[in-house]
Amino acid sequence: MAHFAELDKDNKVINVIVFDDNDINKYGGDLSIGAEQWVATTPNLTAEQSITGNPGVSWKQTSYNANFRKNYGGIGNYYDTQRDAFIRIQKPFPSWTLNEDTCRWQPPQPWPNKKSYIEENGNEIFFDFDWNEDNMRFQTFKSDILYYWDNINLIWKK
């Protein structure tokens, strides 16, 4: 199955439609201009498939597994023509930078390692954490206690 992202005038993904590989191969194959042109004019695109009700201006093939164009071109992401890559809609925080190799936003501090839990009374308590832009660190609240990720000792601290 071949996934194609419908782009608006600002290259924002407004829709993703799946096509049969045989059709894509018949019109030029993966990542071809011919396949993109066929997708844009195919009668398979109906008003019911349009999420916004406004047709896009172009189509780009995207990989559900991010095998090409760096990331999956999901709705709300952008297609960057210079990088030939799909990138998240916007920079999540002012301090984050775009990794040119992956085209993913990265924080100024390394992500917490796989130990995304806090040990309490010998038990591992797993949790979600967020980035705190003011303090430039990852943190979480558990039982009204603030924990932050210590990048030197690689542990969560109170």
SULHU-V140818 format. One line per field, one symbol per residue. ss: DSSP state (2 for helix, 1 for strand, 0 for the rest). phi: phi as a letter, one per 40 degrees, with the letter a starting at -180 (. if undefined). burial: + if it has 9 or more other C-alpha atoms within 8 Angstrom, else -. A space follows every 10 residues. Layout:
BEGIN
ss->???
phi->???
burial->???
END
This chain:
BEGIN
ss->0111111000 0111111110 2222220000 0022222222 2000002220 0000000111 1100000000 0000000111 0000111000 0000001110 0001110000 0000001111 0011110001 1100001111 1100111111 00001110
phi->.bcbccbccc gccbabbbbc dcccccbhgd gccdccccdc bccccbdccc ccgbccbabb cbbdcfcafg acccdgcbbc cccfacbdda ccadccbccc cbfbcbccbc cdccccabcb fgbcbcacbb cbcccfacaa bbfgbcbbcc cccfacbc
burial->-+++++++-- +++++++-+- ---++-++++ ---++++++- ---------+ -----+-+++ +++--+--++ ++++++++++ ----++++-- +----++-+- --+++-+--- -+---+++-- ---------- -++--+++++ -----+++++ +--+-+--
END
